[in-house]
């Protein structure tokens, strides 16, 4: 980044630009790819704890009960549709702060399985080789342009915002196309000949 900015006095600020980009990038579900999938396997009898790296639920189901996924609902929908005074086998799931709640209230102990999108370890705190980080391996230009865009406000260099914004948007579009192609290649879409 220092080379691209032609500045050697930003060593202490550059990690902040990168972190700001990563935080913004991970807040948008359109950017989630299969590399962010994490397994969900939690035993519960009333509520289940939301994983600390949780971004959003992909799919959840009760182990051994049926192949049907739980209906992902808002907290308000679960509380409105399933009175807390009755219990049964859960059919719906919602997030309530640090917990998942279920509708109806579980009538026993269940195991929640599925997958969720997990927030990756930020580059700033990556404990192993940072060169192995997914964005560095698969979208280094996206990471660079996003961080350069973050740097412009700090540098009060408004004239460069359109340049880095255009480069970032192109890299982001290509990244999303890659994620879409990988998801289709994983078999999520099938056409059967009749």
C-alpha positions as CSV (number, residue, x, y, z in Angstrom):
1,X,0.0,0.0,0.0
2,X,2.8,2.4,0.8
3,X,4.2,1.9,-2.7
4,X,0.8,2.5,-4.3
5,X,0.2,5.6,-2.2
6,X,3.8,6.8,-2.8
7,X,4.1,7.4,0.9
8,X,6.6,6.0,3.3
9,X,5.3,7.6,6.5
10,X,2.0,5.7,6.8
11,X,3.4,2.4,8.3
12,X,1.3,2.8,11.5
13,X,-1.9,3.9,9.6
14,X,-2.0,1.2,6.9
15,X,-3.2,-1.7,9.1
16,X,-6.2,0.5,10.0
17,X,-7.0,1.1,6.3
18,X,-6.9,-2.7,5.7
19,X,-9.0,-3.4,8.8
20,X,-11.6,-0.8,7.9
21,X,-11.9,-2.3,4.4
22,X,-12.3,-5.8,5.8
23,X,-14.9,-4.8,8.3
24,X,-17.0,-3.1,5.6
25,X,-16.5,-6.0,3.2
26,X,-17.6,-8.7,5.7
27,X,-20.8,-6.7,6.6
28,X,-22.2,-7.3,3.1
29,X,-23.7,-10.8,2.6
30,X,-23.2,-10.4,-1.2
31,X,-19.5,-10.9,-0.5
32,X,-19.9,-14.2,1.4
33,X,-18.4,-17.2,-0.3
34,X,-18.1,-20.9,0.5
35,X,-14.7,-20.1,2.0
36,X,-16.6,-18.5,4.9
37,X,-18.8,-21.6,5.6
38,X,-18.5,-23.0,9.1
39,X,-20.3,-26.1,10.5
40,X,-23.0,-25.7,13.1
41,X,-23.3,-28.5,15.7
42,X,-24.9,-27.4,19.0
43,X,-26.8,-29.4,21.6
44,X,-29.6,-27.4,23.2
45,X,-32.8,-27.8,25.2
46,X,-34.1,-24.2,25.2
47,X,-31.8,-21.8,23.4
48,X,-28.5,-22.4,21.5
49,X,-25.5,-20.1,21.7
50,X,-24.7,-18.2,18.6
51,X,-21.0,-18.8,17.5
52,X,-18.7,-15.9,18.3
53,X,-17.6,-15.6,14.6
54,X,-21.2,-15.7,13.3
55,X,-22.2,-13.4,10.5
56,X,-25.4,-15.0,9.2
57,X,-27.1,-18.4,9.1
58,X,-26.9,-20.3,5.8
59,X,-29.0,-23.4,6.8
60,X,-30.0,-25.1,10.0
61,X,-31.8,-28.3,10.8
62,X,-32.4,-30.7,13.7
63,X,-30.1,-33.7,13.6
64,X,-32.0,-36.9,12.9
65,X,-35.5,-35.3,12.9
66,X,-36.1,-34.6,9.2
67,X,-34.3,-33.3,6.2
68,X,-36.4,-30.1,6.2
69,X,-34.4,-27.1,7.3
70,X,-35.7,-24.9,10.1
71,X,-37.5,-21.8,8.9
72,X,-35.2,-18.8,9.3
73,X,-37.4,-16.1,10.9
74,X,-37.1,-12.7,12.6
75,X,-37.2,-12.7,16.4
76,X,-40.6,-10.9,16.2
77,X,-42.0,-13.7,13.9
78,X,-41.0,-16.5,16.2
79,X,-42.3,-14.7,19.3
80,X,-45.6,-13.9,17.5
81,X,-46.2,-17.3,15.9
82,X,-45.0,-19.5,18.7
83,X,-46.2,-18.6,22.2
84,X,-43.6,-19.2,24.9
85,X,-46.2,-21.1,26.8
86,X,-46.3,-24.1,24.5
87,X,-43.6,-26.5,23.4
88,X,-42.8,-29.0,20.6
89,X,-40.3,-29.9,18.0
90,X,-38.7,-26.7,16.7
91,X,-39.8,-25.6,13.2
92,X,-38.3,-22.1,13.2
93,X,-35.1,-20.4,14.3
94,X,-34.3,-16.7,15.1
95,X,-31.4,-14.9,16.6
96,X,-31.9,-13.1,19.9
97,X,-28.6,-11.4,20.7
98,X,-26.1,-14.1,21.7
99,X,-28.6,-16.9,21.4
100,X,-30.8,-18.7,18.8
101,X,-34.4,-19.1,19.9
102,X,-36.8,-21.6,18.5
103,X,-40.4,-21.9,17.7
104,X,-42.1,-23.7,19.2
105,X,-40.1,-23.8,22.5
106,X,-38.1,-27.1,22.4
107,X,-39.9,-29.9,24.2
108,X,-36.6,-31.8,24.8
109,X,-32.9,-31.8,23.9
110,X,-32.0,-31.5,20.3
111,X,-28.9,-31.1,18.2
112,X,-28.8,-28.1,15.9
113,X,-26.8,-28.8,12.7
114,X,-26.2,-26.8,9.6
115,X,-23.8,-24.2,8.3
116,X,-23.3,-20.5,8.8
117,X,-21.1,-17.8,7.4
118,X,-18.3,-17.1,9.8
119,X,-16.4,-13.9,10.0
120,X,-12.8,-14.6,8.9
121,X,-9.9,-13.7,11.1
122,X,-8.9,-10.2,10.1
123,X,-5.5,-9.8,8.5
124,X,-4.4,-7.6,11.4
125,X,-4.7,-10.5,13.8
126,X,-4.0,-13.4,11.4
127,X,-1.8,-15.7,13.5
128,X,-0.5,-17.9,10.7
129,X,1.1,-16.8,7.4
130,X,-0.9,-13.8,6.2
131,X,0.0,-14.8,2.6
132,X,-2.4,-17.7,3.1
133,X,-5.4,-15.4,3.9
134,X,-8.2,-16.0,1.4
135,X,-8.4,-12.5,0.1
136,X,-4.6,-12.3,-0.5
137,X,-4.7,-15.6,-2.4
138,X,-7.9,-15.1,-4.4
139,X,-8.6,-11.3,-4.6
140,X,-5.4,-9.4,-3.7
141,X,-6.5,-6.5,-6.0
142,X,-9.8,-6.3,-4.2
143,X,-8.0,-6.0,-0.9
144,X,-5.6,-3.4,-2.2
145,X,-8.1,-1.2,-3.9
146,X,-10.5,-1.4,-0.9
147,X,-7.7,-0.4,1.5
148,X,-6.5,2.4,-0.8
149,X,-10.1,3.7,-1.0
150,X,-10.2,3.7,2.9
151,X,-6.9,5.7,2.9
152,X,-8.2,8.6,0.9
153,X,-10.3,10.1,3.7
154,X,-7.3,9.9,6.0
155,X,-5.1,11.6,3.5
156,X,-7.8,14.1,2.6
157,X,-7.2,13.2,-1.0
158,X,-10.7,13.5,-2.5
159,X,-9.5,13.6,-6.0
160,X,-8.3,10.0,-5.9
161,X,-11.5,8.6,-4.6
162,X,-13.1,8.1,-8.0
163,X,-9.9,6.3,-9.3
164,X,-9.8,3.8,-6.4
165,X,-13.6,3.5,-6.3
166,X,-13.7,2.4,-9.9
167,X,-10.8,-0.1,-9.5
168,X,-12.5,-1.4,-6.3
169,X,-15.9,-1.8,-8.0
170,X,-14.4,-3.8,-10.9
171,X,-12.5,-6.1,-8.6
172,X,-15.6,-6.5,-6.4
173,X,-17.7,-7.5,-9.4
174,X,-15.1,-10.0,-10.6
175,X,-14.9,-11.4,-7.0
176,X,-18.6,-11.9,-6.8
177,X,-18.6,-13.6,-10.3
178,X,-15.9,-16.0,-9.0
179,X,-18.0,-16.7,-5.9
180,X,-21.1,-17.4,-8.0
181,X,-19.2,-19.7,-10.4
182,X,-17.7,-21.6,-7.4
183,X,-21.1,-22.0,-5.8
184,X,-22.6,-23.3,-9.1
185,X,-19.6,-25.6,-9.6
186,X,-20.2,-27.1,-6.1
187,X,-23.5,-28.5,-7.4
188,X,-26.0,-26.0,-5.9
189,X,-27.7,-25.8,-9.3
190,X,-28.5,-28.8,-11.3
191,X,-30.4,-29.3,-14.6
192,X,-31.6,-32.8,-15.3
193,X,-32.3,-34.0,-18.8
194,X,-35.7,-35.7,-19.2
